[in-house]
Amino acid sequence: MFYLILKIEREQWLSPEKLERIQEERLRKIVTHAYNNTVFYRNLFKRCGVTPRDVRTEEDLKKLEPTKKKDLQEKFNEMVATGYSKENSRVSYTAGSTGNPAMIFHDGYTMDYFVASSMVELLDTGYKPWEKVVYTKRTTWRSHFLQKIGILRAYHVLSTIPVEEQAEALKEIDGSLIASYPTLLYSIAKVVAEKNYTIRPKAIIIGGELLTPHTRAFLEEVFKTRLYETYATIEFSTIARECSHGNWHINSTQGLVEFTNDGTILVTGLINKALPLIRYEIGDVGHPKKGSCPCGRGLPMMQILEGRQGDIFLLPDGREIPPIKVWGVRLILDRNVAAKRYQIIQEEPDLFVIRVVPTENFTAELEKRVKEELVKNLGYPVTVEIERVDEIPLIDDRKLRVEICKVKKP
């Protein structure tokens, strides 16, 4: 484990050229492994007229069709590599916030790699191994032997208890680092502010959903600390994370990330042999960022995510509108700090409802602008209604589906 931590820590400071060589070497190995050991990828390669020898670089990957979550759900047994099963793999499930959950297998080495990578992530915020780290989550993690000697002392605040109790627990534990989800920690922070609790962690690691400018500003003000965003999934663990300069660095030796023209993210895992995933459509959107970062890391960068990808909207004229197209509405709400939470829901082909938990900035004028912007974004004269609500429930305490389509394809 310590070797992996040192290895991952060292790799992030290598030059882009050296990192690319490491990535390509791991890509060749995982592609060959997937072809030789899974029915699914052997069939996919043959269907695309490609052999493992033809896939050596990121550009070569485009010769292959993307793998969909639907494939994982329907052809799981064909995707599991020979020699792996529930008995010798760690079993996880995706959250299923935009569909049915999918089962995931990780081999032992991959789990160790993910843990080591997470440790590097903690250390990079200024956290020290002997300090307390507090997780707010639905279930607790299993304890490990290092905790008995005072290393990596993890404390769990269950999100299933009342938010007032969660806030009090954070105060009592007084951890050096807090790891949580944006909307969940926002709810806790409101109680912290109301009760005037003093909670001063060195840093907060946040992830799991879109972090709006309003939420970031509020959390940093309440806790008087710096927030670091992470982009992580069950399938690949941390795909990218924010550095102290505000740039998102991709863990390129752990996963190869592609961005299609419309921003769709495709990830090829470079470590996991139990369930190799090549060009996997993760269900999110984002864009690459060129240039180098002042922090000195050679890892490639990406733009801040434009939100976890929601449903596709289906208009009366037959057009399918991806959620990224209604980004103008979200910018108005976010930049004006006009909503604590919101959802854009297509109830009927020509009827949209924007559900809003408003702040005092959500004025009648802004409401009018939001309605006009949605019509403009969609490029169709739909009816837009605003529904002001006191709360919008989360999925599994952390997922917030922003774009929802209730219209079924004909």
C-alpha positions as CSV (number, residue, x, y, z in Angstrom):
1,M,0.0,0.0,0.0
2,F,2.7,2.5,1.0
3,Y,4.5,1.7,-2.3
4,L,1.4,2.5,-4.3
5,I,0.9,5.8,-2.4
6,L,4.5,6.8,-3.2
7,K,4.1,5.6,-6.8
8,I,0.9,7.6,-7.5
9,E,2.3,10.7,-5.7
10,R,5.4,10.6,-7.9
11,E,3.6,10.0,-11.1
12,Q,1.4,13.1,-10.9
13,W,4.5,15.3,-11.0
14,L,6.0,13.6,-14.1
15,S,6.1,15.5,-17.4
16,P,3.1,15.2,-19.8
17,E,5.3,13.2,-22.2
18,K,6.2,10.6,-19.5
19,L,2.7,10.4,-18.3
20,E,1.4,9.7,-21.8
21,R,3.9,6.9,-22.3
22,I,2.7,5.3,-19.0
23,Q,-0.9,5.7,-20.1
24,E,-0.3,4.1,-23.5
25,E,1.6,1.2,-22.0
26,R,-1.3,0.5,-19.6
27,L,-3.8,1.0,-22.4
28,R,-2.2,-1.7,-24.5
29,K,-2.2,-4.1,-21.6
30,I,-5.9,-3.6,-20.6
31,V,-7.1,-3.7,-24.3
32,T,-5.3,-7.0,-24.8
33,H,-6.6,-8.4,-21.5
34,A,-10.2,-7.4,-22.4
35,Y,-10.0,-9.0,-25.8
36,N,-8.5,-12.2,-24.6
37,N,-10.6,-12.6,-21.4
38,T,-14.1,-11.2,-22.1
39,V,-16.7,-12.4,-24.5
40,F,-18.2,-8.9,-24.8
41,Y,-15.0,-7.1,-25.9
42,R,-13.9,-9.9,-28.2
43,N,-17.2,-9.6,-30.0
44,L,-17.1,-5.8,-30.0
45,F,-13.5,-5.8,-31.5
46,K,-14.6,-8.2,-34.2
47,R,-17.7,-6.2,-35.0
48,C,-15.6,-3.0,-35.4
49,G,-13.0,-4.9,-37.5
50,V,-10.3,-4.1,-35.0
51,T,-7.6,-6.2,-33.1
52,P,-5.8,-5.3,-29.9
53,R,-2.7,-4.4,-32.1
54,D,-4.8,-1.7,-33.7
55,V,-5.4,0.1,-30.4
56,R,-2.3,1.7,-29.0
57,T,-3.2,5.3,-28.4
58,E,-6.1,7.5,-27.4
59,E,-6.8,8.3,-31.1
60,D,-6.9,4.5,-31.9
61,L,-9.7,4.0,-29.3
62,K,-12.0,5.9,-31.7
63,K,-12.0,2.8,-33.9
64,L,-14.2,1.1,-31.2
65,E,-17.8,1.7,-30.3
66,P,-18.5,3.2,-26.9
67,T,-19.6,0.9,-24.1
68,K,-23.0,1.9,-22.6
69,K,-24.3,1.4,-19.1
70,K,-27.1,-0.6,-20.8
71,D,-24.4,-3.0,-22.0
72,L,-23.2,-3.4,-18.4
73,Q,-26.7,-4.0,-17.2
74,E,-27.7,-6.5,-19.9
75,K,-24.4,-8.3,-20.8
76,F,-22.7,-8.2,-17.4
77,N,-21.6,-11.9,-17.5
78,E,-20.0,-11.4,-20.9
79,M,-18.0,-8.4,-19.6
80,V,-16.6,-10.1,-16.5
81,A,-13.1,-11.3,-17.3
82,T,-12.2,-15.0,-17.1
83,G,-11.2,-16.1,-13.6
84,Y,-13.1,-13.4,-11.8
85,S,-16.4,-13.7,-9.8
86,K,-18.1,-12.4,-6.7
87,E,-15.8,-14.7,-4.6
88,N,-12.6,-13.0,-5.6
89,S,-13.7,-9.5,-6.4
90,R,-15.1,-6.5,-4.6
91,V,-18.7,-6.0,-5.6
92,S,-20.2,-2.5,-5.9
93,Y,-23.3,-1.0,-7.5
94,T,-23.6,2.3,-9.4
95,A,-26.0,4.8,-7.9
96,G,-28.5,4.5,-10.7
97,S,-29.6,8.2,-10.5
98,T,-30.6,8.3,-14.2
99,G,-31.5,4.6,-14.6
100,N,-31.2,1.2,-13.1
101,P,-28.1,0.4,-10.9
102,A,-25.4,-1.7,-12.5
103,M,-23.1,-4.2,-10.7
104,I,-19.4,-3.6,-10.8
105,F,-16.5,-5.9,-10.0
106,H,-13.1,-4.7,-8.9
107,D,-10.1,-6.9,-8.4
108,G,-7.9,-6.7,-5.3
109,Y,-5.1,-4.7,-6.8
110,T,-7.5,-2.2,-8.2
111,M,-9.1,-1.6,-4.8
112,D,-5.6,-1.1,-3.2
113,Y,-4.8,1.3,-6.0
114,F,-8.0,3.3,-5.4
115,V,-7.3,3.5,-1.7
116,A,-3.8,4.6,-2.3
117,S,-5.0,7.2,-4.8
118,S,-7.5,8.5,-2.3
119,M,-4.8,8.8,0.3
120,V,-2.7,10.9,-2.1
121,E,-5.8,13.1,-2.7
122,L,-6.1,13.7,1.1
123,L,-2.5,14.5,1.6
124,D,-2.5,17.0,-1.3
125,T,-5.0,19.1,0.7
126,G,-2.6,19.5,3.6
127,Y,-4.1,16.6,5.6
128,K,-1.6,14.6,7.8
129,P,-2.1,10.8,8.2
130,W,-2.5,11.1,12.0
131,E,-5.3,13.6,11.8
132,K,-9.0,13.0,11.9
133,V,-11.0,12.8,8.6
134,V,-14.8,13.0,8.8
135,Y,-17.0,11.4,6.1
136,T,-20.7,12.2,5.8
137,K,-22.4,9.3,4.1
138,R,-25.2,6.9,4.2
139,T,-23.3,3.9,5.6
140,T,-20.0,3.4,7.4
141,W,-16.8,2.0,5.9
142,R,-15.1,-1.0,7.4
143,S,-12.4,-0.1,9.9
144,H,-8.7,-1.0,9.2
145,F,-5.7,-1.9,11.3
146,L,-4.0,1.5,10.8
147,Q,-6.7,3.1,12.9
148,K,-5.6,1.1,15.9
149,I,-2.3,2.9,15.9
150,G,-3.7,6.3,15.2
151,I,-3.2,6.5,11.5
152,L,-6.0,7.5,9.1
153,R,-8.6,8.0,11.8
154,A,-11.8,8.0,9.9
155,Y,-15.1,9.2,11.5
156,H,-18.5,8.6,9.9
157,V,-21.5,10.9,10.3
158,L,-24.5,9.1,9.0
159,S,-26.6,11.1,6.6
160,T,-29.7,9.1,7.8
161,I,-29.8,10.9,11.1
162,P,-31.4,14.4,11.5
163,V,-29.3,17.2,9.9
164,E,-29.1,18.9,13.3
165,E,-27.4,15.8,14.8
166,Q,-25.1,15.7,11.8
167,A,-24.0,19.3,12.4
168,E,-23.5,18.6,16.1
169,A,-21.4,15.5,15.3
170,L,-19.1,17.5,13.0
171,K,-18.6,20.0,15.9
172,E,-17.8,17.3,18.4
173,I,-15.4,15.3,16.2
174,D,-13.6,18.5,15.1
175,G,-11.8,16.8,12.2
176,S,-9.0,18.2,10.1
177,L,-10.7,17.2,6.9
178,I,-14.3,16.8,5.9
179,A,-15.4,14.7,2.9
180,S,-19.0,15.1,1.8
181,Y,-21.5,15.8,-1.0
182,P,-22.5,19.4,-2.0
183,T,-26.2,19.4,-1.2
184,L,-25.8,17.3,1.9
185,L,-23.1,19.4,3.4
186,Y,-25.0,22.6,2.4
187,S,-27.9,21.4,4.6
188,I,-25.5,20.7,7.5
189,A,-23.8,24.1,7.0
190,K,-27.1,25.9,7.3
191,V,-27.5,24.4,10.8
192,V,-23.9,25.2,11.6
193,A,-24.4,28.8,10.7
194,E,-27.7,29.1,12.6
195,K,-26.3,27.6,15.8
196,N,-23.0,29.5,15.4
197,Y,-20.9,26.4,15.7
198,T,-17.1,26.8,15.2
199,I,-16.0,24.1,12.8
200,R,-12.6,24.8,11.1
201,P,-11.2,21.9,9.1
202,K,-8.1,22.4,7.1
203,A,-10.0,21.6,3.9
204,I,-13.2,20.0,2.6
205,I,-13.3,17.5,-0.2
206,I,-16.6,17.6,-2.1
207,G,-18.0,15.5,-4.9
208,G,-20.8,13.3,-6.2
209,E,-22.8,16.0,-7.9
210,L,-22.6,19.5,-9.3
211,L,-21.1,22.1,-6.9
212,T,-22.8,25.4,-7.8
213,P,-21.1,28.8,-7.2
214,H,-23.6,29.6,-4.5
215,T,-23.0,26.3,-2.6
216,R,-19.2,26.7,-2.8
217,A,-19.3,30.2,-1.5
218,F,-21.6,29.4,1.3
219,L,-19.6,26.3,2.5
220,E,-16.3,28.2,2.4
221,E,-17.8,31.0,4.3
222,V,-19.3,28.8,7.0
223,F,-16.3,26.6,7.5
224,K,-13.7,29.2,6.8
225,T,-11.6,26.8,4.6
226,R,-10.9,25.7,1.1
227,L,-13.0,23.3,-0.9
228,Y,-11.5,20.8,-3.3
229,E,-13.9,19.2,-5.8
230,T,-13.5,15.7,-7.1
231,Y,-15.1,13.9,-10.0
232,A,-15.5,10.3,-9.0
233,T,-17.6,7.3,-10.0
234,I,-18.2,3.9,-8.6
235,E,-16.8,2.4,-11.8
236,F,-13.5,4.2,-11.8
237,S,-13.1,5.9,-8.4
238,T,-11.6,9.4,-8.7
239,I,-11.4,10.4,-12.4
240,A,-10.3,14.0,-11.8
241,R,-9.7,16.3,-8.9
242,E,-9.2,20.0,-8.3
243,C,-5.8,21.4,-7.2
244,S,-5.1,24.5,-5.2
245,H,-5.1,26.6,-8.3
246,G,-8.7,25.6,-9.1
247,N,-7.8,23.4,-12.1
248,W,-9.2,19.9,-12.5
249,H,-6.4,17.3,-13.2
250,I,-7.3,13.9,-14.7
251,N,-5.9,10.8,-13.1
252,S,-4.6,9.8,-16.5
253,T,-2.5,6.8,-15.4
254,Q,-5.6,5.3,-13.8
255,G,-8.1,6.1,-16.5
256,L,-8.1,7.5,-20.0
257,V,-10.7,10.2,-20.5
258,E,-12.1,11.2,-23.9
259,F,-14.5,14.0,-24.7
260,T,-16.8,13.8,-27.7
261,N,-17.9,16.8,-29.7
262,D,-21.0,17.3,-27.6
263,G,-19.1,17.0,-24.3
264,T,-20.0,13.4,-23.5
265,I,-17.3,11.8,-21.4
266,L,-15.9,8.3,-22.2
267,V,-13.6,6.6,-19.8
268,T,-11.3,3.6,-20.3
269,G,-10.2,2.1,-17.1
270,L,-6.4,1.2,-17.1
271,I,-6.2,-0.8,-13.9
272,N,-9.2,-3.1,-13.2
273,K,-8.9,-6.5,-14.8
274,A,-12.0,-8.0,-13.2
275,L,-14.4,-5.9,-15.2
276,P,-12.5,-4.0,-17.9
277,L,-14.4,-1.0,-19.3
278,I,-13.3,0.5,-22.6
279,R,-14.7,3.8,-23.9
280,Y,-17.4,3.6,-21.2
281,E,-20.1,6.3,-21.5
282,I,-20.2,7.4,-17.9
283,G,-23.3,9.7,-18.3
284,D,-21.6,13.0,-17.6
285,V,-20.4,15.9,-19.7
286,G,-17.3,18.1,-19.7
287,H,-14.5,19.4,-21.8
288,P,-10.7,19.2,-21.9
289,K,-8.6,22.2,-20.9
290,K,-5.3,23.0,-22.7
291,G,-2.2,24.4,-21.2
292,S,-0.2,23.7,-18.1
293,C,-1.1,24.4,-14.4
294,P,1.0,26.5,-12.1
295,C,0.8,23.7,-9.5
296,G,3.4,21.8,-11.5
297,R,1.4,18.6,-12.1
298,G,1.9,17.1,-15.5
299,L,-1.6,15.5,-15.5
300,P,-3.9,16.6,-18.2
301,M,-6.7,19.0,-17.3
302,M,-10.4,19.3,-17.9
303,Q,-12.9,22.1,-17.6
304,I,-15.2,22.2,-14.6
305,L,-18.0,19.7,-15.3
306,E,-21.2,21.1,-16.8
307,G,-23.2,19.1,-14.4
308,R,-24.0,15.4,-14.1
309,Q,-25.7,14.5,-17.4
310,G,-29.5,14.4,-17.1
311,D,-32.3,13.1,-19.3
312,I,-32.6,13.9,-23.0
313,F,-35.6,16.1,-23.8
314,L,-37.9,15.1,-26.6
315,L,-39.6,18.0,-28.4
316,P,-42.9,17.8,-30.5
317,D,-41.0,18.2,-33.7
318,G,-39.0,15.0,-33.1
319,R,-35.7,16.6,-32.0
320,E,-33.8,15.3,-29.0
321,I,-32.2,18.0,-26.9
322,P,-29.3,17.0,-24.6
323,P,-29.3,18.6,-21.1
324,I,-26.2,20.6,-22.0
325,K,-28.4,22.7,-24.3
326,V,-30.3,24.2,-21.3
327,W,-27.2,25.3,-19.6
328,G,-28.3,29.0,-20.1
329,V,-31.1,28.5,-17.6
330,R,-28.7,27.0,-15.1
331,L,-26.2,29.9,-15.5
332,I,-28.9,32.5,-14.8
333,L,-30.0,30.7,-11.6
334,D,-26.4,30.0,-10.5
335,R,-24.8,33.4,-11.2
336,N,-27.6,35.2,-9.6
337,V,-27.6,32.9,-6.6
338,A,-31.4,32.6,-7.2
339,A,-32.0,29.0,-6.2
340,K,-30.8,26.6,-3.5
341,R,-31.8,23.7,-5.7
342,Y,-33.7,23.4,-9.0
343,Q,-34.9,20.9,-11.5
344,I,-36.0,21.3,-15.2
345,I,-38.8,18.8,-15.8
346,Q,-40.4,18.0,-19.2
347,E,-44.0,17.0,-18.2
348,E,-45.5,16.9,-21.7
349,P,-43.9,17.3,-25.2
350,D,-44.7,21.1,-25.1
351,L,-44.8,21.7,-21.3
352,F,-41.8,22.2,-19.0
353,V,-41.9,22.9,-15.3
354,I,-38.9,24.4,-13.6
355,R,-39.1,23.5,-9.9
356,V,-37.2,25.9,-7.7
357,V,-36.2,26.2,-4.1
358,P,-35.8,30.0,-4.3
359,T,-33.6,32.4,-2.6
360,E,-34.5,36.1,-2.1
361,N,-32.8,36.8,-5.4
362,F,-35.4,34.8,-7.3
363,T,-37.5,37.8,-8.3
364,A,-40.4,38.1,-10.8
365,E,-38.0,39.6,-13.3
366,L,-35.6,36.7,-13.0
367,E,-38.4,34.3,-13.3
368,K,-39.4,35.9,-16.6
369,R,-35.8,35.7,-17.8
370,V,-35.6,32.0,-16.9
371,K,-38.7,31.1,-18.8
372,E,-37.5,33.0,-21.9
373,E,-34.0,31.4,-21.7
374,L,-35.4,27.9,-21.6
375,V,-37.5,28.6,-24.7
376,K,-34.4,30.0,-26.3
377,N,-32.2,27.1,-25.3
378,L,-34.7,24.5,-26.7
379,G,-35.4,26.4,-29.9
380,Y,-39.1,25.6,-29.6
381,P,-42.1,27.6,-28.3
382,V,-42.9,25.3,-25.3
383,T,-44.9,26.4,-22.3
384,V,-42.8,27.0,-19.2
385,E,-44.2,27.0,-15.7
386,I,-42.3,27.8,-12.5
387,E,-43.1,25.8,-9.4
388,R,-41.7,27.3,-6.1
389,V,-41.1,24.6,-3.5
390,D,-39.6,24.4,-0.1
391,E,-37.4,21.3,-0.8
392,I,-36.3,19.0,-3.6
393,P,-35.5,15.5,-2.3
394,L,-32.2,13.9,-3.2
395,I,-31.6,10.4,-4.5
396,D,-29.6,8.3,-2.0
397,D,-28.9,11.5,0.0
398,R,-26.5,12.9,-2.5
399,K,-27.8,12.7,-6.1
400,L,-29.8,15.6,-7.5
401,R,-31.3,15.0,-10.9
402,V,-31.5,18.4,-12.5
403,E,-32.9,17.5,-16.0
404,I,-35.9,15.1,-16.0
405,C,-37.9,14.0,-19.1
406,K,-41.2,12.3,-18.4
407,V,-42.0,12.0,-22.1
408,K,-41.5,8.6,-23.6
409,K,-40.1,8.0,-27.1
410,P,-42.8,7.2,-29.6
